[in-house]
Amino acid sequence: MDWLSNIGVYSDYIRPVLDILILSLIIYYIYKILVQTRAIQLVKGAFLIAVLYAIAIFLQLTTLLWIMNSLATVLVIIIAIVFQPELRSIFTRIGQSDWFRLSPRGRPYQLDSVLNAVEILSSRRRGCLIVFSRRVGLKNVLETGTKLNADLSTSLILTIFGSDTPLHDGAVVVQTGTIVAAGCFLPLSEQADIRRSFGTRHRAALGLSENTDAIVLVVSEETGAISLAYDANLYYDLSLTETGNVMRRLLDLREQTDVVEKEPDIDR
């Protein structure tokens, strides 16, 4: 029975390590979600309340403690109302994410086809909005458009956005090597500091990046400028090379990157 006692001894060491690893993983994903959803305001608010409560306990401020204890339930409701957009984004990511997927589904992204089409559309000053799905599902967005399930190609993108077709005003949603839907409507950004000169396409691109981990490629109809929206930020007026390099990195296509890129400047 010595082996049973050995297992017991080893388990005493394994359990704490496993406990720390699981906790670290949870903290990492929570931090990742908070950063990508710009929910840092939620953390600041909770931290401020916690500090205020700690001060009240330390200084024995009985009146303040009584008020905070009495309003504990109400404070939770107030926080849920005030930070409703951030909480919605967090739970959307938790509910729809596929964090433990080992490999991407379907055929690889035909990124060169997209970049060729974007270059042509930019030179013609034809606006476009292309969404690249990653781990968070886009079911609600897909339901607003027309299902295509067509192979991704330069000619199809140009057909959709290069002329005044019924689908050119909405967004195209791409999953790996397939255009899943076109003419999709995206949620508009709720950020107050976004440029007033930005049109609906840029606001929609930023809005989707606030709620999901999707990458949104935008071509301005007014200027032909190419922009990328991801992780709740909008990177405006990028070159075609910068756009390709950033997208290859974000889509985990690093082996196709020709130049080591730097992070583009945020411009709202």
Residue pairs with C-beta under 8 A, 6 or more apart in sequence:
29 99
33 39
33 89
33 90
33 93
33 94
34 40
34 42
34 43
34 90
35 231
36 93
36 213
36 231
36 232
37 86
37 89
37 90
37 93
37 210
37 211
37 232
38 86
38 191
38 210
38 232
39 83
39 86
39 87
39 89
39 90
41 83
41 86
42 79
42 83
42 86
42 87
45 79
45 82
45 83
46 79
49 75
52 64
52 68
53 65
53 68
55 61
56 64
56 65
56 68
57 65
68 75
80 87
85 190
85 210
88 211
89 210
89 211
92 136
92 211
92 212
93 136
93 212
93 213
96 136
96 137
96 139
96 212
97 135
97 136
97 213
98 135
98 137
99 135
101 135
104 176
104 252
105 175
105 176
106 175
106 176
106 177
106 178
107 176
107 177
107 178
108 176
108 177
108 253
109 132
109 152
109 174
109 176
109 177
109 251
109 253
110 151
110 152
110 153
110 177
111 244
111 247
111 248
111 251
111 253
111 256
113 152
113 153
113 154
113 157
114 130
114 152
114 154
114 157
114 174
114 217
115 240
115 243
115 244
116 154
117 128
117 154
117 157
117 158
117 161
118 128
118 130
118 157
118 217
118 219
118 226
118 240
118 243
119 240
120 154
120 158
120 162
121 127
121 128
121 157
121 158
121 161
121 162
121 219
121 224
122 219
122 224
122 225
122 226
122 240
123 224
124 162
124 224
125 220
125 221
125 222
125 223
125 224
126 161
126 162
126 219
126 221
127 161
127 201
127 218
127 219
127 220
127 221
128 157
128 160
128 161
128 168
128 172
128 217
128 218
128 219
129 170
129 171
129 172
129 186
129 201
129 204
129 205
129 216
129 217
129 218
129 219
130 157
130 171
130 172
130 174
130 216
130 217
130 218
131 138
131 141
131 171
131 172
131 173
131 174
131 184
131 186
131 208
131 214
131 215
131 216
131 217
132 174
132 214
132 215
132 216
132 217
132 247
132 251
133 173
133 174
133 175
133 180
133 214
134 212
134 213
134 214
134 215
134 250
134 251
135 213
136 212
136 213
136 214
138 173
138 212
138 214
141 171
141 173
141 181
141 184
141 185
141 186
141 208
142 173
142 180
142 181
142 184
144 170
144 183
144 184
144 185
145 167
145 170
145 171
145 173
145 181
145 182
145 183
145 184
145 185
146 167
146 181
146 182
146 183
147 180
147 181
148 179
148 180
148 181
148 182
149 178
149 179
149 180
150 156
150 178
150 179
151 177
151 178
151 179
152 174
152 177
152 178
152 179
156 179
157 172
157 179
159 165
160 167
160 168
160 172
160 182
161 168
161 172
161 219
162 168
166 183
167 182
167 183
169 183
170 182
170 183
170 184
170 185
171 182
171 183
171 184
171 185
171 186
171 204
171 208
171 216
172 179
172 181
172 182
172 184
173 179
173 180
173 181
173 182
173 184
174 180
185 204
186 204
186 205
186 207
186 208
186 216
187 204
187 207
187 208
187 210
187 211
188 200
188 203
188 204
188 207
189 203
189 204
189 206
189 207
189 210
190 207
190 210
191 206
191 210
191 232
191 268
193 268
194 202
194 203
194 206
194 234
194 268
195 202
195 267
195 268
198 234
198 268
199 220
199 221
199 222
201 218
201 220
201 221
202 218
202 220
202 227
202 229
202 234
202 236
204 216
205 216
205 217
205 218
205 227
205 229
205 234
206 216
206 229
206 232
206 233
206 234
206 268
208 214
208 216
208 229
209 215
209 216
209 229
209 230
209 231
209 232
209 233
209 234
210 232
213 230
213 231
214 230
215 228
215 229
215 230
215 247
215 250
215 251
216 228
216 229
216 230
217 226
217 227
217 228
217 243
217 247
218 226
218 227
218 228
218 229
219 225
219 226
219 227
220 226
220 227
223 237
225 236
225 237
226 237
226 238
226 239
226 240
226 243
227 234
227 235
227 236
227 237
227 238
228 234
228 235
228 238
228 243
228 246
228 247
228 264
229 235
230 250
233 266
234 266
234 267
234 268
235 246
235 264
235 265
235 266
235 267
236 267
236 268
237 267
238 246
238 264
241 258
241 259
241 261
242 261
242 264
244 257
245 257
245 258
245 259
245 260
245 261
246 261
246 263
246 264
247 253
248 254
248 256
248 257
249 257
249 261
